[in-house]
């Protein structure tokens, strides 16, 4: 056949028919698949050349290209299995042209309906690893739901067990992946579910007329061929293969075996210990999507693993087609379908560990987040009603709530509403802010030219910060945030690039560092007319955390008519640390505020 194909010499039809009728079935029964598919393709090419060429054109790739694709897929899957610490043997073999035509004819399929033009086989240690590998395959490539078969949980009548799935890569090329344990593979190769039995038994369950003694001889022959294929590996390798005959990787007779034992590297002792297999289960959606869950998970955990909203609306479940309680513990290999309401939320009973609705920490976190969100919305509604009632009492219903919240030190109105609802903020402060008299804006100083330095340097006020710069007029000044100076603090100036003069406290560490690097930028400054000027000051407070603490502190500033422009708080182990940014006219206001704050119960220190 090879000679006729290479020399383009017509092959006698009787010779091609004899090959199909005698030699290819014999090669199949002996397990010499490499020789079998080559003989089938060559004979089919001579028996029906037009169909052969039509299928070849549909494939749009030569056999070598198909094999290259499969080899690339095998390499990617091997690497992923190794990273996941799944011990596996991976082999790949593309479907050949005669097999494609045979499947199209027997199943009456169009070429576009064939999903398994290329096939992989994965052999692992146990059933759990089968489903873990399936999850990995579906994570690497997009599964085709209609082409998934779970023959492990639902074996074929002849006892055949395996996972069959069809997936598509990024370019849309599909290929089949079969996943089974070594025991399943051994049974399929040598038992009653051997490849030649269910391929040649007939489409309607016909039996093969072969005696059990003949079956044993065929099995023995296959094992012998497998051992012969690894004879070059040495006696130790042959002995190891003999101990597990038939469970090895490649097809006997393959010129280039594509199998590889994926195991833990010799340096595994230094690697992190793999997670326990018993800690996880693998269940499936009706669309054959594999979901990994902690052991002991329930249908509620499954629903939350699919989507948070589905978990909230979960009301029942079907496992393998049977309706089960939500407390049911799921097991690897089961197919789970969620029965959900159109709306609604979770039950608080789901958070009760004594009942056992949830085994996953992630599911519990999602349930808690739902109840926290519901509680937050309730507090916002409660606080909003109280604020609106207070504004009606004051006759200020037209006030801009965004601006009011910012005046009170909150980023958003919702934050104000929550603080009011939790009694952490007094409504009296709204009255103080809205009725506070506004000082008239002073007229800006008339521009003046730069004054030339003289022996007695003139002192000129710049800007509206109440700061005087010696020798220069019309300079922009800004108060440094690192130390926030305020009268009567001793101050010093530093000329910046593009931002005028930065005003620091005289003992500011940042100022000392700047002057050490750029002494030429130091400039003399002093406080000028500060009657209308205000200065931001940070007040740090450490206190015992308790309800209404924030409200009590805020009332101090409201009583002293000190404007709060920012609040930063955090609590840890019943201790609260708060930083209020306030605007004061001088150090006296700051001192009075600190004294009043220290009188509040629970305040340990304020500065």
BAKE-25194 format. One record per residue: x, y, z of N, C-alpha, C in turn. Coordinates in pm, whole numbers, plus 50000, padded with zeros to 5 digits. Each point is the difference from the previous one (the first is absolute). Example, Ala and Ser with C-alpha at 12.3 -4.5 7.8 and 13.67 -1.06 7.14 Angstrom:
<rs>
513194943150780499115011950000500905012050000
499655010549928500825011950006499235010950073
</rs>
This chain:
<rs>
500834987950000499175012150000500865012650000
501065000050078500895011650002500665001949863
500404989049939500675000849870499055005649894
498774995049999499025005049903499735014950021
499935004250127499745014250027501185008749960
501234995450028501185008049970500285000749850
499724989149929500304999549857498825004449914
498865003350066498795004149927499564989349902
500214987650039499584988649917498664994950051
499034997749911498704994950046500154987050079
499274999350110500054988050084498864990849961
500244986949987498914990849969498895001150106
498755000949954498895001650092499894988150095
500284988149949499914988150084501005000750115
501175005749974501015001150104499545009850109
499405011349959499515009850097498854994250082
499104992349933498894993850073500514989750100
501014992249959500574990050090500625006850123
500655011449979500585007450113498935004350099
498895005449946498915004550086499334988450073
499854988949934499244988950058500834991550095
501314999349980500814990650077501065006850086
500845008249937501195004750071499705011450099
499125009149963499715010850097499284994950124
499014990749989499424994550124501024992450085
500924993049934501024992750074500925009750074
500415010649933500855010050065499275006650117
498715002049983499215006150107499944990950121
499774987049977499884990650111501344997750069
501075001549925501334998850061500445013050067
499255010549980500365012750063501035007949924
500234996649873500995007349920499265011149926
499575010250076499145010349942500725008549897
501275002650019500755008149904499954993549862
500224987049994499944992849873498564999249949
499064998450093498604998649961499505012349926
500185012250060499445011749934500735003449871
501304996649992500725002549875499484991049889
499774987150031499454990949899498595004349959
499185004150097498635004349968500015012249909
500835009850031500055012049917500474996849859
501054992049988500534996749868499004991949918
499384990050063499024991849928498795008449961
499535008550089498855008549971500325009749887
501235004749995500425009149893499864993549863
500294986949991499904993049871498594995149972
499244996850104498644994949980499025011249965
500135011550059499075011149975500795013049996
500765002349893500905011649996499265013550007
498815000949941499285012850000499585003950143
499454990450074499615002850138501225003350085
501084992649978501235002450075500475014449979
500035004349873500475013649970499045010550056
498704997049998499025009650053500205002250150
500194988950072500225001350144501325006950028
501014996849920501305006450019499905015149980
499205004149900499825014449979499265006450117
498994992850053499245005450113500885001750124
500924991050017500885001050116500905012249994
500365004149877500865011749978501344998850071
500404988250024501314998150060500464985849972
501294998649984500564986749979500134992750133
500234986949988500094992050122501115005350092
501135003849941501105005250082499585012650075
499195008449934499555012150066499024996850112
499154989849977499084995950105500794994750120
501024992149972500814994650109500745011150074
500465010149926500705011250064499055007450094
498765001649956499015006550087499794991950127
499824986949984499774991450117501225000350092
501204999649943501205000450083500065012950082
499615011249939500015012750073498994999950113
498824994349973498974999250104500464990950114
500624988749964500504990750101501045006850089
500905007549939501045006750078499405010150097
498995007249955499355009950088499284993250115
499324988949970499274993050105500964993550099
501104994349950500994994250091500525010450098
500325011849947500535010650087498985004150105
498735001349960498965003950095499794989450107
500014987349960499844989150096501174999750099
501195002549948501175000050087499925011450101
499575011949954499855011450091498954997350105
498954992549963498934996850095500334987950087
501204994349981500444988350076499044988249985
499564998049877499184988349967500884990349923
500234988350058500824989949933499184993849888
500475001349877499194995649886500884995949884
499434992049911500624996449873499125005649890
500605007949912499255006749894500484994949865
499064996249916500354995749864499045006549903
500485002649880499155006049899500164993149867
498894998349928500054993749867498885006049917
500335006749889498945005949917499174989249932
498735003149979499134990949925500474999549855
499954988049939500434999149861498795000649907
500285001549871498955003349903498964989049992
500414987349999499024989249990499094999850122
500555002450119499195000350121498985011449995
500415011449944499075011249986498854996349908
500334994149886498954996149904499094989350060
500594990550071499224989350061499005005550102
500455009850078499105005950100498905008149934
500335007449894498995007649928498954990749940
500454988649949499074990549936499144993050104
500624994850106499254992150099499035008650081
500415012250035499155008650083499235010449919
500184999549866499295009149911500215014650042
501265003650013500375013450042500635007749885
499805013150000500735008749909501405002450057
500915004349914501375002250045500055010450111
499145010449989500015010650101499544995050137
499324988350004499494994750126501034991350073
501154997749938501044991850063500835008850093
500054995950125500765007850098501324993350039
500154987349967501164992650050500964996249889
500275009649909500974997249894501394997850059
500235005450116501264998050070499674995250140
500804991050055499644993850129501214999150091
499745001750131501014998250104499494989950101
500924993550067499634990850107500865003350122
499345001150115500675003150127499734988650096
501064994150055499874988950094500565004550135
499164999150103500365004950133499854989050103
500265003550127500074989850105498634995650050
499075009350019498714996350059498895008749943
498764997150043498845007149947500065014950033
500465003350121500085014250038500915007549904
501114993849964500915006449906499375001349862
499094990749965499295001049872499235013149993
499225002750105499185012149999500865012650017
501094998950076500905011550011500635003149864
500384989649926500565002049866498965005849906
498754995250013498925005449917499825014950026
500035003950127499885014250034501155008149939
501194994250002501165006849943499855001549849
499534989449932499795000549855498995010849965
498895000550076498965010049972500475014050035
500995001250087500555013250030500955004749890
500694990549937500955003549895499315002949868
498944992449969499305001349873498505000750024
499285005449904498545001650013499304986749971
499214994750094499324987249977498815001549905
499684989249929498804999149916498994991850080
499005006450063499134993050096499324987649944
499545000549874499254988749944500884987849977
501315001750005500924989049971500714995050125
499355000850114500594994950124499284987350043
500784989850035499434987350050500784995850124
499274997150105500594995150125499714985150012
500924991949947499844985550008500584994450130
500495008850088500474995350131498814998250094
499185010550011498814998850086498894992249932
500004999749866499004992449925500724991449896
500554988550040500784991749908499164994949884
500694996249891499334993549887499534986150042
499044994349927499524986550035501114989650004
501045001949918501094990250000501035002750110
499735009850087500885002850112501045010749974
500045005449879500995010149965499785012650085
501095005350057499925011950084501095009949959
499595012649983500945010549962499245013149994
500735011150000499415013249977500355004249858
498995003749922500215004849864499525014449992
500835008849950499605013949982500625005349872
499335009449938500515006749881500175014850034
501175005449970500305014050030500535006949875
499985013250002500485007949887501095009650047
501055001449917501075009250037499665014249956
500965009150015499755014149971499665002549854
500494991649910499725001849858498744993049955
499324992950090498774993149966500184985549964
501234994949997500224985949969499554991450118
499224989649970499494991350105500834987250008
500034994250118500654987150019499384993050119
500084986749998499394991950105501054996450104
499584999650125500884995850110499294988950076
500684988550013499494988950080500854999250127
499334999150114500694999650129499554987650074
500954992150047499664987650070501124996550098
499714991150092501024995050091500774988749932
501124996050061500774988949943499184987249998
499214998050107499174988050005498965000149889
499385011549978499025001249892500674997649865
501215005449985500714998349874500364985349977
500454993350106500354985949989498784991749962
498865003350062498774992749970499575002549855
500135012649956499605003249863500914993449898
501284998550035500954994249906499964984849996
499774993850114500124985450007498724993050042
499015007350053498774993650046498954999649893
498734998650041498944998349902499705013149927
500485011150052499765012849933501205004049916
500794990449954501185003049919499595007549874
500965007949949499715008849887499394992449883
500564988649965499514992949882498634994050022
499634997650126498694994150027498885010149970
500095012250057498875008949977500125007949872
501124998949927500105006149868499494990549893
500174986950021499684990449896498814991350035
499395002150117498884991550040498755003349923
499965011449928498825003549923499255011350065
499245006949919499315011950048498844996850092
499534987350001498834996550079500334990050109
501215000550053500344991650114500314985749964
500414997449876500334986449961501204994750075
500114986950013501084993950075501124995749907
501184999150053501174995349925500214985350033
500144992249897500184985650020501454997250029
500405001950126501384997350040499984993350135
500694989150013500024992550125500805007650104
499714997350129500715006750108501484996549996
500334987849957501414996349989500705008649895
499275002749891500565008649897500195014250054
499025004650080500135013350060501255000950086
500264989650078501185000250087501285000349917
500004993049885501195000149915500235013949940
498895006549962500125013549945500555009550107
499474998850122500495008450109501474997550026
500394987249998501414996650021500865005849890
499524999549875500765005449888500195015250014
498955006750042500105014550017501025003550109
499994992750108500975002550107501414997549950
500174989449922501324996849946500495011349910
499105005349916500385011149912500365012450082
499275002350108500295011650085501384998850063
500344987850047501334998150060501095001649897
499744994849879501015000849895500275014649963
498985008350010500165014049964500925007550094
500214995050122500855006950097501244991850031
500334990449915501144991350029501295008050010
500095011049924501215008150004500185007650129
499004999850089500105007750124500794992550107
500274987149979500744992650100499114990950080
500584990250073499224990250074499105006350105
500485010550067499185006050106498725005749943
500135006549885498815006049940499024989349955
500524989149941499134989349954499304993550118
500744997950110499394993950119498895008950055
500285013150005498975009250049498784999849910
500234999449868498874999649909499244987050013
500694989150025499334987050013499124999750123
500425007050107499185000350121498685007049978
499965008749899498765007449973499674998849852
500004988049952499854997449857498715006149949
500145006549886498825005549937499635013750048
500545004550110499625013350050500925010849949
500974996649917500945009749948499365009349901
500875008549938499455010849922499754997049856
501064999749914499805001149857499444987749936
499425002249882499534988949921501194991449959
499954986950015501094991749953500175002049851
501245001749959500265001749859500135014549959
499685009650083500155014149966501465002949973
500295006649885501395003449971500525010550096
499125009250037500395010550094499005000050114
500284992750107499044999450112499735014050053
498725002450031499625013250049499604999650145
500384989450072499614998850139501125005250089
499625005150113500985004450099499414998550138
500744994050089499574998850139500225013550069
498885006250042500105012950068499994997350150
501085002650065500074997350144500685011250074
500254997850126500675010050083501494999349972
500665011349975501434999849971500814995150119
501264995549975500834995050110500205010250110
499945012849964500215010450102498735003550072
499014991249994498705003250060500105001850150
501044994550062500115001450146500135014550041
500615008149910500155014150032498815008249956
499094993949920498855007449950498905000150104
499045009349987498895000450095499194987249991
499524995450114499214987850004498695002149926
499594990749913498745001749928498834998950096
498905006249961498814999450084499444986049999
499284996450106499444986750012498884998249899
500004988549933498964997349901498634999250063
499944995250127498704998550066499385013450038
500735010949984499485013050040499045005849897
499914994249882499195005949894499184989349929
498875004549944499184991449916499815007149866
499564992449899499795005449866498624995949952
499135009849985498654997549953499795007949872
498904996949930499795005849868498655006849990
499965010049913498745006249962499334991449894
498735002449970499364992549890500685002249866
500785010849986500745002649876501414994050003
500274991450099501284992850012501155008950042
499715011450058501075008450056500384994450136
501284997650022500484994150125500255011150102
499474998150120500155009750109500734993450115
501095006350046500754995150115499445006450126
499714991650101499435004750126500734993550116
499995006250118500554993450118499184987650034
500674990050055499294987950041498925003650101
498854993549988498885002950088499095011049950
500255005049878499195010849947498574995449970
499095009550002498594997549976499585006749868
498774997749955499525007149880500065015150014
499895005350122500095014550018501425004749968
501024992650047501385003349963500184999649849
499424989949937500094998649854499395012249932
498845004550046499345011549940500875012650012
500595002150118500855011850018501284998949917
500484987949976501194998449916499715003949856
498754997949956499645003749864499825015149987
499215005950090499765014549995499415004450134
500445011550047499535004950129498495001850002
499455005949893498565002449996499224986949998
500534989949930499334986949999500004994050140
501095001750073500044995150137498975006750088
499855013249985499005007150080498594994949972
499724996349874498654996049961499784984950005
501004992650046499904985350004498894995750096
499104991449949498904995050082499904984849998
500694993449908499964985549992501064995149904
500124986749986501034994449913499614986149953
500494996649880499904986449948501424994449988
500204988350054501294993249989499794987249921
500684999149885499804988649908498534998049968
499285011249983498614999549960499004998650112
500464998150125499114998250114500025012450089
498805004750040499935011450092500494995850138
500915007950056500604996850129499925012250091
500094998250133500035011550092501275008249981
499935012750037501175008749987501124996350096
499714991650099501024995650095500794988049947
499654994949883500644987949947501495002549975
500834990550043501445000749973500264994549861
500675007949916500274995949863501224991049994
500084992049892501134990849981500545001849859
501264996549983500665001249871499234992249893
499855006349882499364993549887498535002949985
499385006350100498575002649992499725012149910
498834999849937499535011349921498945007550080
500215012950019499155007950089499315011049919
498715001450023499205010649938499315007950110
500095013249995499455008650104498595004749962
499094999350096498665005549984499995013450074
499775011049926500145013450058498705007849987
499765008750097498875009349994500375011749910
498995007349953500265011449914500665011450076
499735000950129500605010650082500104994850143
500565008350086500144995950139501454999050041
500204996150124501354999250054500194987650084
501184998550058500304988250081499285000350134
500054988650066499434998950135501125001550103
499685006150113501005001250106500394986350055
499144990149984500344986550045501224994549926
500265005249880501154995149923501315003150069
500015010250085501235003850071500174992350131
499024991950036500074992450125500864987549978
501204999250059500864988349977499414987250056
499085001150096499404988050057499064993249901
499415007949910499074994449901500774993849884
501025007049950500864994249897499575002349857
499405011749971499635002949863501225003049913
501055005550059501165004649924501284993850053
500834995049909501314994850037501125009049950
499705008749905501025008549939500075013550070
501215004150036500195013250062499605011149903
500234997849873499625010149900498495001749995
499274989050010498535001050000499525007550123
500574996950117499595007150121500285014949989
501145003649940500345014249984498985006949910
499534993249897499025006049910498665001950070
499624990550084498745001550074500115011650099
501135000750072500185011150095500005013549927
500635000549882500035012549924498595004249959
499144990249969498625003449963499275006350117
500114993950117499315005450117500595013550042
501325001649985500625013050031499475010949907
499854996449871499485009849904498565003850032
499204990050039498615002850037499965009150123
500844997150099500045008250121500465014249968
500985001249910500505013249962498895008349935
499254993849909498915007249934498955004450101
499734991350098499025003750103500505011950082
501295000050035500555011350077499985012949917
500314998849872499985011949914498595005949995
499004991249983498625004949996499595006350133
500414993750110499675005450132500675013550022
501305000949970500725012550019499505011049908
499664996549876499495010049907498685006050050
499154991450055498735005050054500245009750115
500974997050088500295008750113500595013349954
500914999649902500615012449950498965008749931
499154993949918498965007849931499025006150100
499694992750106499115005350103500645012150069
501314999250027500715011150064500055012149907
500214997749870500045011149905498635006749988
498944992050007498665005949999499785008750124
500494995450114499845007850123500745013349991
501164999749933500815012149987499555008749883
499084994949918499575007649883501075000749894
500844989549989501124999949905499874988349902
498794997249955499804988449913500655001649863
500345012249961500615002249868501524998750003
500584996550114501454999250010500544988749912
501185002149945500664989849919500614989550093
499514987749992500434989650094501464996149978
500485000549877501414996949974500895010050072
499675012849987500815010450066499874999250151
498784997150049499804998850144500854988750057
500024988649932500804988750048501485003750006
500495007149898501415003849999500315010350109
499065009250026500215009650108500094993050135
499294988850013500004992650126501134989750006
500844999449897501154991050003499754986349942
498954998449918499704987049939500195000949850
500474989149941500244999949856498694999749922
498994993050050498734998549929498845001650098
498825003549950498835000550090499714986650066
500224988949929499734986950059500844997850126
501255004749999500844998550120499425007950117
499475011849970499345008050104498784992750055
499194994249910498794993150044500344988250091
501044992449964500384988450081500465004450138
500815010650006500485005050130498845004750087
499015006549939498835004550077499214988150050
499784990049913499214988350040500694992350111
501334999650001500734992750104500265008750123
499415012050001500155009450112501465003750024
500785000449893501395004350009500165014749961
498905006349963500055013949957498745007050049
500165011750061498875007450056499375009049895
498674999749994499295008649906500175014850034
500395003050126500195014050040501115006649919
500944991849951501105005849922499505005749868
498924994549946499435005549877499535014250025
499365002050116499545013450038501195009550012
501084995550066501195008550018500595004049866
500094990549907500645002949871499145009249915
498704997249995499125008049913499775014050053
500065001950132499755013250060501265007350040
501174994649964501265006650035500165012849919
500295011450065500175012649924501244999349912
499865004649878501104999949904500725013550003
501304999650017500785012449999500115005249858
499945013049984500115006149867501394997649944
500054997449870501274997549936500795013149993
501225000250048500805012349992500395003149857
500155012749972500425004149867501434995249975
500274994949881501384995849972500925012049998
501224998350046500945011350004500335004749860
500235012849987500375005649870501364994949960
500144996649872501304994849956501075010750013
501174995650034501135009350013501214993849936
500945008249964501214995149936500954994550104
500974992849950501004994250088500815011250063
500194998850131500775010150072501464996050001
500875008949960501424996849998500514998650141
500884990550024500544998250135500795012450041
499955002950127500755011250053500664995750130
500765009250059500694996650125499014996150106
498865007550003498924996350091498924993949915
499974987049987499074993149909498585002850041
499175003549899498585002650028499264986950021
498945000650078499174988350027498665002049933
499634991049907498805001649920499124987850015
498665001850011499084988750011499704994549861
499934987249988499674993749873498834990750019
499095000049902498884990650002499045003150111
499134989950031498995001450104500264990450114
501184994650012500294990450105500465006750129
500135013149998500475006950120501484998350022
500784996949896501444997950012500715011649934
501045005250066500815010849946501334994549954
500385003649875501284995949945500925012149998
501184998450053500935011250014500635003049865
499875012449951500735004949884499324998249867
498914992249991499394997349870498505001750013
499375005849898498555001750000499374990649896
498704997550015499204992549903500514985949976
500464993650103500394985949987498874991050050
499774989249927499024990250044500574991950115
499214998250104500434991950114499004988950025
500494989350059499124988850037500544993750128
499064995450083500384993750125500344985449975
501164995850049500464986349977499094990150073
499694989149932499134989850060500744991150099
501324999749991500754991050088499925004350146
499915013150025499985004950139498835009150031
499265004949895498815008450016500215011150103
500835010149971500255010850098498775008850019
499885005650116498915009450033500535009650105
499495012550002500465009550102499774994550140
500885002150094501235008349993501264991749974
499914988649927501174991649976501115008149932
501244997050037501155005849930500074993749862
500115007949895499934994749863501245003949921
500204992549890501105002649908499514997049859
500625006549900499564998349862501014992649916
499484993049896500874992949906499455002749860
500865005549913499585003449864499934987249916
498794996849952499814988049918500075003749852
499934989949916499995002349856498564999349948
499445011549971498685000549941498875001150099
500264998950133498925000650097500245011050104
500835009549968500245011250090500824995850121
499665006250114500724997650125499204990450086
500654989150041499374990350089500335003950144
498965001450084500175004650137500004988050094
501094998550077500154988950094500125005450142
499744991150097500345003350137501515000150014
500495008150091501455001250014500674987150041
499294991050071500604987450044499604988349911
499535002849879499544989349909501204992149948
499954986850014501104991449955500125000349848
498875000749930500055000549853500685012949953
499705011150068500645012649964501514999350022
500414993950110501444998850028500694991849892
499344989449952500604991849895500105007849869
498965008149969500035007949877501115010350003
500155006850113501035010450011501394993949995
500154987950054501324993549995500434997649856
499024997249912500344997549860500065012949918
499135009750033499945012449921499965012150095
501125003150062500005011350096499685013449934
500275001449870499775012749932498515003249984
499124990150023498575002349981499295004450129
500725000950110499395004450126499645014849990
498855003650054499565013949997499325003250132
500195012350047499465004150129498535003849985
499184994750088498565003149999499535002050143
498835006050015499405001950133498505001249982
499284998450110498555001749996499675014749985
499055003049913499555013749981498665002250065
499105006749929498655002650050499184987349982
499744993050107499324987049994498555000850044
499425012149997498645001550053499004991849920
500114999849869499034992949916500544986849946
501214996250039500604987849944499664987950087
499854988549935499814987350071501064990349950
500314990450088501104990849970499554985750030
500314990649909499654986050027500954993850102
499444993150096500794993450104499474985850017
500914990350011499624986150026499984997650151
498894995050050499874996450141499904984850008
500984993850065500044985450014499444996050135
499094990050000499324995850123500104984950013
500424995250116499984985850035498984998150111
499084990449980498934998350098499554985550003
499284996550107499364986950011498785000049908
499974990549907498904999749904498694996650071
498965007549965498684997850060498955006449912
498744996250015498945006549923499925014950034
499665007949900499795014550014501295007750025
501184993549990501255007350023500195010949895
499774996649874500185009949893499045011750017
498784997050045499035010850022500495009550109
500494994550112500455008450111501185008849959
500934994349922501155007949957499565011149905
499084996749910499555010149903499275011450069
499284996850109499275010550072500955010250062
501204995850038500985009450056500345010749897
500304995849877500365009749896498815008849964
498804993950000498815008049968499755010450108
500204996450126499785009350111500995011649996
501244997049961501035010449992499985007449866
499044996349914499865006249868501284998649919
500584988250008501204996749922499574991049884
500365003949882499594992549881500874987649981
499344988649981500704987449972499994997949849
501174998649940500084998349854500394985849960
500324991650098500344986249966500094991350124
499644987249984500074990350110500594987149945
500934994450075500574986949964500014991650127
499294988849999499894991850121500304985449967
500544992950098500094985449991500084994450142
499474987850015499944993550132500714986749993
500604996250115500664987150010500024995850147
499454988350025500004994550136499425009850101
498835005349968499265009150089500685013450020
501035003049921500665013050008499735007649870
499625012650014499695008349883501075010749984
500445001849876500945010849969499335008949896
499865012850031499325009349911500875012249976
499945005049877500705012349964498965009549940
499755011250070499095010449951500845011149938
499675003949879500625011849939499045011750019
500445009950079499145011350034500635013049951
499205010449991500495013249961499915009350121
501165005750039500075008850117500625013349960
499775010050084500575013349974501345001950069
500204992850112501275001350071500184987850089
501144999650069500284988850087499104999350120
499405011350038499094999950114498794991349974
499445000649879498854991649966500384985350006
501204996949953500454986150004500134995250144
500575008350086500184996150140498664997850069
499015008949972498684998350061499334987149952
500184996849873499414987749947500644987850064
501325000050016500694988650061499564998150144
499845011050073499574998950140498614994150010
499105004349912498634994750003499974985449959
500824996349904500044986049956500504990850110
500995004450075500564991850108499004997650113
498965008450008498994998350105498934989649963
500004995449875498984990349957500364986350057
499044992950058500294986650056500554990549893
501054993150035500604990249910501145005249918
500205013349993501095005749921501304998850078
500964992949944501284998050069500955011649976
500025005249878500905011049969499525006849873
500265013149992499735007649878501135010049984
500425001949876501115009249977499905005749858
</rs>
